[in-house]
Amino acid sequence: MNFNLEKKQAIEKIGHDKSKKGDIDIQILPLVNKINTDPDYYTTSSCAGRILLIVPGEKKNKTEWPYVSHDMVRFKELGSILADLPEETMWFRMEHPIIHISCRDMAAADRLLKAANDTGFRRSALLTFSNRIIAEIMIPEKMDVPISEKGVLLVSIGYVKYLIKHANRKLKESRKKLKKLESLF
């Protein structure tokens, strides 16, 4: 297939997302739109970053997400979940923004990775370059902390509040980097 046809088909699928959420995060949509209007690029997947409580399952489709937000979080939003903890280990997680972008050619990929690095996305790289050139744009802004096990909170409420504050700060910083990357398109 040629790049223009692949791009057309990918853009037509926007809004028919296969993710657990089911659609594109509105916080990253302006950047996705700008990327997709550039003749040398189109997005294949994206996440604006999120804060969540997660109970990993043996298989990915068995993982439970008692709470997920792509916005800043307040402690009271987690109250009912913390009052009824699962038996399995529950993790507090902050995940960084990530975007997968198909590039027309290696020159376009090189420009994209340099721009991503200049805006703070220091862990960006090419994922594939045989059939399609796919760049992964991301930053190492992640947190992953076990907070409960066997129905018992492992940390104090004060520490949960600290995790929320810290995760909100990291999410806010990463959103600034997304805006900076958006301005380059």
Secondary structure, 3 states (H helix, E strand, C coil): CCHHHHHHHHHHCCCCCCCCCCCCCCCCHHHHHHHHHCCCEEEEEEECCEEEEEECCCCHHHCEEEEEECCCCCHHHHHHHHHCCCCCCEEEEEECCEEEEEECCHHHHHHHHHHHHHCCCCCCEEEECCCCEEEEEECCCCEEEEEEECCEECCCHHHHHHHHHHHHHHHHHHHHHHHHHHHHC
